[in-house]
Amino acid sequence: MKKVYLETFGCQMNVSDSERVVTLLENEGFEITKDEGSADVVIFNTCSVREKAEHKLYTRVGQIRNDPDANKLVGVMGCVAQLEGETLFEKDRGIDFVVGTKAVGRVHKAIRNAESGTRNVIDLKGREDDYDWDVSHTARHSPYVAFLPIIEGCNKFCTYCIVPFSRGREKSLAASEIVRQVLELRRGGVKEVHLIGQNVNSYRPKSESGLEDFKGATPFSRLLRAVAATGIERIKFTTSFPRDFHPDIVDAINEYENLCNWVHLPVQSGSDRILRAMRRGHNVDSYKKRIDHIKASPRSLSLTTDIIVGFPGETEEDFEATKDLVRYCEYDAAYIFKYSPRPGTPAGELADDVSAGVKTSRFLELENIQKRNVSRSLSKSVGSTFSVLAEKRSGKDSRHLSGHTTCHKVVNFNSNGASEGDICNVRITEAKRNTLFGERI
């Protein structure tokens, strides 16, 4: 039995793909191992959203090939595989096979071909007609948390983003199938389901099957109500696209307690000029109106975002506008990135005219502002009681459990007899730098 080591970079969609691949390979007679050294096959599921993530692939392949005792097949799947294709074999001769984003259901065939001695095995073709989207029977990163893709691809074509090229056009899964899977996951002991996609609130199924009995202004808000009606304990969704974020999404969250009080709404910049250059489809004023509606919820919704600094042409005035918006929104968390050009995108044709030093300076300055936001947010939590899904034992103290609140804050707490998989009421006693600590009550 051949052993396969699979390493995943990037977003939750990649994690979900890897979970399917693990299940597929086990069904095909392979053994999945967490020990890279003992593996016969090493696969990297890659991300191409940023240059740093892409460079990580070549570093890891080099580490495998520099081991004189390693006689392994090395494969690349995911977004880098889809975009780079056969050029990967030229860039790194240590790669044996390449599998695109829509060919993950055939990864076992690529391995078999490479095992037989075929050189430079490549599969960038589309999905097979009978591709199984069901995640209810796949291996998962957690027994209690499941990632369920509801939409794949992107039609937005933001100028900096490679996803429409690596993942293709938007395709929504039928609502009836999503609800069926959630019910199956619930029966299997899953406590929290994440509805995931590049832009979940762009959800547009071909038919309304499964949504007919639910009110709502958009197919996505009706889907949220349909999934909430399954009774599964917790439902989260990510990522939302600001232009498609209808106020009715917040109304649905207010109506159903099991729709978690967390919204991830990437703004990318606080400058209207830069937002137009990014082709984001929203401006600062329209974004603030959505934020105001989110903040007005009686459920105290947690708010997180993504921000890019150093986009081509970004001036100090543009950056100041971003700082002002971060202060206004008071995000509970922000994922800040330095712009890196992606070949093949419209922005990749622009002069990368913000120096590396300025990008770093702006990154650190914005990070400091956001650290103050996080500190205020976490400090306000001290003395409050949260519902926390215990996901794992603490690596530092086995008496402690670690998990997430419904508002997606990380909490470590004294277990007091609780076990992994329990949903516990935890009183917060201390705010750490990025996490909370408490006692189960």
C-alpha positions in Angstrom: 0.0 0.0 0.0 1.6 3.3 -1.1 1.7 6.1 1.4 0.6 9.6 0.5 1.5 12.8 2.3 -0.7 15.8 1.4 0.1 19.4 2.3 -2.4 22.2 1.8 -1.8 25.9 1.3 -4.4 28.6 1.0 -8.1 29.0 1.6 -10.9 26.9 2.9 -11.8 25.8 -0.6 -8.3 24.2 -0.8 -8.8 22.5 2.5 -12.2 21.1 1.3 -10.5 19.9 -1.9 -7.8 18.2 0.1 -10.4 16.4 2.3 -12.0 15.0 -0.8 -8.7 13.9 -2.2 -7.8 12.1 1.1 -11.1 10.2 0.9 -10.7 9.4 -2.8 -7.2 8.1 -2.3 -8.1 6.0 0.7 -10.9 4.5 -1.3 -8.4 3.7 -4.1 -6.2 1.8 -1.8 -3.6 4.4 -0.8 -2.6 5.1 2.8 -2.6 8.7 4.0 0.2 9.6 6.3 1.2 12.6 8.4 4.8 11.6 8.2 6.4 13.2 5.2 9.5 11.1 5.6 7.7 7.7 5.2 5.6 8.8 2.2 6.0 7.3 -1.3 4.0 10.2 -2.8 4.0 13.9 -1.7 1.3 16.2 -3.0 1.1 19.9 -2.5 -2.3 21.5 -2.8 -1.3 25.1 -3.8 -2.5 28.7 -3.6 -1.7 31.3 -6.2 -3.5 34.3 -4.7 -0.2 35.8 -3.5 3.4 35.5 -4.8 4.6 34.3 -1.4 2.3 31.4 -1.3 3.5 30.4 -4.8 7.1 30.6 -3.8 6.4 28.3 -0.9 5.7 25.5 -3.3 9.2 25.7 -5.0 10.8 25.8 -1.5 9.0 22.7 -0.4 9.7 20.7 -3.6 13.4 21.7 -3.2 13.4 20.4 0.4 12.0 17.0 -0.8 14.4 16.6 -3.6 17.5 17.8 -1.6 17.1 14.7 0.6 19.4 12.1 -1.0 17.5 9.3 0.6 14.1 10.4 -0.6 12.7 8.5 -3.6 9.3 10.0 -3.8 6.8 11.1 -6.5 6.0 14.8 -6.1 2.7 16.2 -7.3 1.2 19.6 -7.5 -2.6 20.3 -7.4 -4.7 23.4 -6.8 -4.5 26.9 -8.2 -0.8 27.0 -9.1 -1.2 23.7 -11.0 -4.2 25.1 -12.9 -2.4 28.4 -13.9 1.1 27.1 -14.5 0.3 23.8 -16.1 3.1 22.1 -18.0 5.5 25.1 -17.3 5.8 23.7 -13.8 7.9 20.9 -15.1 10.3 23.5 -16.7 10.4 25.6 -13.5 11.1 22.7 -11.2 12.3 19.3 -12.5 11.5 17.8 -9.2 7.7 17.7 -10.0 6.3 14.5 -11.4 2.6 15.2 -11.9 0.3 18.2 -12.1 -3.5 18.2 -11.4 -5.7 21.2 -12.0 -8.5 22.6 -9.7 -11.3 20.7 -11.6 -9.4 17.5 -11.9 -9.1 16.6 -8.2 -11.4 13.7 -8.7 -8.8 12.1 -10.9 -5.7 12.6 -8.8 -5.4 8.8 -8.2 -5.1 8.3 -12.0 -2.2 10.9 -12.2 -0.4 9.0 -9.4 -0.8 5.7 -11.2 0.5 7.1 -14.4 3.5 8.6 -12.7 4.2 5.3 -10.9 4.2 3.5 -14.2 7.1 5.7 -15.4 5.2 8.3 -17.5 7.0 11.6 -17.3 5.4 15.0 -16.7 1.9 13.7 -16.1 -0.7 16.5 -16.4 -4.5 16.8 -16.1 -6.0 20.3 -16.4 -9.3 19.1 -17.9 -12.8 20.0 -16.5 -14.7 18.1 -13.8 -16.2 14.7 -14.7 -20.0 14.8 -15.1 -20.5 12.6 -12.1 -18.2 14.5 -9.8 -19.3 14.0 -6.2 -19.8 17.3 -4.4 -20.9 15.5 -1.2 -18.8 16.3 1.8 -20.9 14.4 4.3 -18.8 11.2 3.8 -15.4 12.7 3.3 -12.4 12.9 5.7 -12.4 16.2 7.6 -9.9 18.4 9.4 -12.2 18.2 12.4 -14.9 15.7 13.5 -17.1 18.6 14.6 -16.6 21.2 12.0 -17.3 20.8 8.3 -16.5 23.0 5.3 -19.3 22.8 2.7 -18.7 24.5 -0.7 -21.9 26.1 -1.9 -20.4 28.0 -4.8 -17.2 27.6 -6.8 -15.4 30.1 -9.0 -15.7 33.9 -9.4 -17.3 36.2 -11.9 -16.0 39.5 -10.4 -12.6 39.9 -12.0 -11.1 42.3 -9.5 -8.0 43.6 -11.3 -5.5 42.1 -8.8 -7.1 38.7 -8.4 -6.2 35.4 -10.2 -9.1 33.3 -8.8 -11.4 33.7 -11.8 -8.6 32.2 -13.9 -7.7 29.4 -11.5 -11.2 28.5 -10.4 -13.3 29.5 -13.4 -16.8 30.9 -13.5 -19.3 30.8 -10.6 -21.2 27.6 -10.2 -23.7 27.2 -7.4 -24.7 23.9 -5.8 -28.4 23.1 -5.7 -30.0 24.3 -2.4 -31.7 20.9 -1.9 -28.4 19.2 -2.1 -26.8 21.6 0.4 -29.6 21.1 2.9 -29.4 17.3 2.4 -25.7 17.4 3.2 -26.2 19.5 6.3 -28.7 17.1 7.6 -26.3 14.2 6.9 -23.5 16.1 8.6 -25.6 16.7 11.6 -26.5 13.1 11.9 -22.8 12.3 11.7 -22.0 14.4 14.8 -20.9 17.7 13.1 -21.8 20.7 15.3 -20.7 23.5 13.0 -20.9 23.8 9.2 -19.1 26.5 7.2 -20.8 27.4 3.9 -17.8 28.4 1.8 -17.0 29.8 -1.6 -15.0 32.6 -3.2 -18.1 34.8 -2.9 -20.8 32.9 -1.0 -23.4 35.7 -1.2 -23.1 35.6 -5.0 -25.0 32.3 -4.7 -27.3 31.8 -7.6 -28.6 28.2 -8.2 -30.1 27.1 -11.5 -33.4 26.3 -9.7 -35.1 27.3 -6.5 -35.6 23.7 -5.4 -35.2 23.6 -1.6 -35.8 27.4 -1.2 -39.5 27.7 -2.0 -40.7 27.7 1.6 -38.3 30.4 2.8 -38.6 34.1 2.5 -35.6 36.3 1.7 -34.5 39.0 -0.6 -31.8 36.9 -2.3 -31.1 33.2 -3.0 -28.3 33.3 -0.5 -30.4 34.8 2.4 -33.1 32.2 1.6 -30.4 29.5 1.6 -29.3 30.6 5.1 -32.8 30.3 6.4 -33.2 26.8 4.8 -29.9 25.6 6.3 -30.8 27.1 9.7 -34.1 25.2 9.6 -32.1 21.9 9.7 -31.4 22.5 13.3 -27.7 22.1 13.1 -26.1 23.9 16.1 -23.9 26.4 14.3 -23.7 27.8 10.8 -20.9 30.2 9.5 -20.3 31.4 6.0 -17.3 32.9 4.2 -16.3 34.8 2.1 -18.8 37.6 1.4 -18.5 40.1 -1.5 -19.4 43.6 -0.4 -21.4 44.5 -3.6 -23.6 41.4 -3.1 -24.0 41.8 0.7 -27.7 42.4 1.0 -29.1 43.7 4.3 -31.4 40.7 4.4 -28.4 38.6 5.2 -28.2 40.4 8.6 -32.0 40.0 9.0 -31.7 36.2 8.5 -28.9 36.1 11.2 -31.2 38.0 13.6 -34.0 35.6 13.0 -32.1 32.3 13.6 -29.8 31.8 16.6 -27.9 29.0 14.9 -26.7 31.5 12.1 -23.5 32.6 13.8 -22.9 36.3 14.6 -19.9 36.7 12.4 -19.5 38.4 9.0 -16.3 38.4 7.0 -16.5 41.3 4.5 -13.3 42.1 2.6 -12.9 45.8 1.8 -9.3 45.7 0.4 -8.9 49.5 0.5 -10.4 52.6 2.1 -9.8 54.7 -0.9 -12.5 55.2 -3.6 -9.8 55.8 -6.2 -8.0 52.5 -5.4 -11.3 50.6 -5.2 -12.1 51.8 -8.7 -8.6 50.7 -9.9 -9.2 47.3 -8.2 -12.6 47.1 -9.9 -14.2 46.1 -6.6 -17.7 47.4 -7.5 -18.2 49.2 -4.2 -17.1 52.5 -2.8 -16.4 53.6 0.8 -19.8 55.1 1.3 -21.7 51.9 0.2 -19.4 49.8 2.3 -19.9 51.9 5.4 -23.7 51.6 5.0 -23.3 47.8 5.0 -21.1 48.0 8.1 -23.6 50.3 9.9 -26.4 47.7 9.2 -24.1 44.9 10.5 -23.2 46.9 13.6 -26.9 47.7 14.3 -27.7 44.1 14.8 -28.9 43.3 18.3 -26.7 40.1 18.2 -23.4 42.1 18.3 -22.0 40.7 15.0 -18.3 40.2 14.9 -16.7 41.8 11.8 -13.5 40.8 9.9 -12.0 41.8 6.7 -9.1 41.6 4.2 -7.0 44.6 3.2 -4.2 45.1 0.6 -1.6 47.8 1.0 0.7 49.0 -1.7 -1.6 48.5 -4.7 -0.2 50.2 -7.8 -0.6 53.9 -7.6 -1.5 53.9 -3.9 -0.6 57.3 -2.5 -0.2 58.4 1.1 -3.6 60.0 0.8 -5.1 56.7 -0.3 -3.4 54.9 2.6 -4.7 57.5 5.1 -8.2 56.8 3.8 -7.7 53.1 4.5 -6.5 53.9 8.0 -9.6 56.0 8.6 -11.9 53.2 7.4 -10.2 50.6 9.7 -10.7 53.0 12.6 -14.3 53.5 11.6 -15.2 49.8 11.3 -13.3 48.6 14.4 -12.8 45.2 12.9 -12.5 42.2 15.3 -9.8 40.9 12.9 -8.2 42.0 9.7 -6.0 40.0 7.3 -3.6 42.6 5.9 -1.4 41.8 2.9 1.3 43.6 0.9 0.3 43.7 -2.8 2.1 41.3 -5.0 1.5 41.4 -8.8 -0.1 38.2 -10.3 0.8 37.6 -13.9 -2.2 37.4 -16.1 -4.3 39.9 -14.1 -5.0 43.5 -15.3 -3.1 44.9 -12.3 -0.2 42.7 -13.2 0.3 44.9 -16.3 0.6 48.0 -14.1 3.8 49.3 -12.7 4.4 48.0 -9.2 5.4 51.5 -8.2 5.0 51.3 -4.4 8.4 50.3 -3.1 8.9 47.2 -0.9 9.9 49.5 2.0 6.8 51.6 1.7 4.6 48.5 1.5 6.2 47.2 4.7 5.9 50.5 6.5 2.2 50.8 5.6 1.6 47.2 6.5 3.1 47.7 10.0 1.3 51.0 10.5 -2.1 49.5 9.6 -1.3 46.4 11.7 -0.7 48.6 14.8 -4.1 50.3 14.3 -5.8 46.9 13.9 -4.0 45.6 17.0 -5.6 48.3 19.0 -9.0 47.4 17.5 -8.4 43.7 18.5 -7.3 44.7 22.0 -10.4 46.7 22.6 -12.6 44.0 21.2 -11.1 41.2 23.3 -11.0 43.4 26.5 -14.7 44.1 26.2 -15.2 40.3 26.3 -13.8 39.9 29.8 -16.6 39.0 32.2 -18.9 37.9 29.4 -20.1 34.3 28.8 -19.7 32.8 25.3 -20.8 29.5 23.7 -17.6 27.8 22.6 -17.3 24.6 20.5 -14.4 22.6 22.0 -12.4 21.6 19.0 -9.1 20.3 20.5 -7.0 19.9 23.5 -4.5 22.7 24.2 -1.0 21.9 23.2 0.4 23.6 26.3 -1.9 22.2 29.0 -4.0 19.0 28.5 -6.5 20.3 31.1 -7.5 23.1 28.7 -9.6 22.9 25.6 -9.5 25.3 22.6 -12.3 26.3 20.3 -14.2 29.1 18.7 -17.2 31.2 19.8 -20.1 31.8 17.5 -18.5 35.1 16.7 -15.4 33.2 15.6 -13.1 34.3 18.4 -10.6 31.8 19.7 -11.1 30.8 23.3 -8.9 28.5 25.5 -10.5 27.4 28.7 -10.3 25.0 31.7 -12.3 22.0 30.6 -13.8 21.2 34.0 -14.9 17.8 32.7 -15.8 18.8 29.2 -14.7 16.9 26.1 -13.8 17.7 22.5 -16.9 18.2 20.5 -18.9 19.7 23.4 -20.5 23.1 23.1 -19.6 24.8 26.4 -20.6 28.0 28.2 -17.4 29.8 29.0 -17.0 32.9 31.2 -14.0 34.9 29.9 -11.5 35.8 32.6 -8.6 37.1 30.6 -7.9 38.7 27.2 -4.6 37.6 25.6 -3.0 39.2 22.5 -5.2 37.5 19.9 -7.3 35.0 22.0 -9.4 34.8 25.1 -9.1 32.6 28.2 -11.9 31.5 30.4 -13.6 29.0 32.7 -16.3 26.5 31.7 -19.4 27.1 33.8 
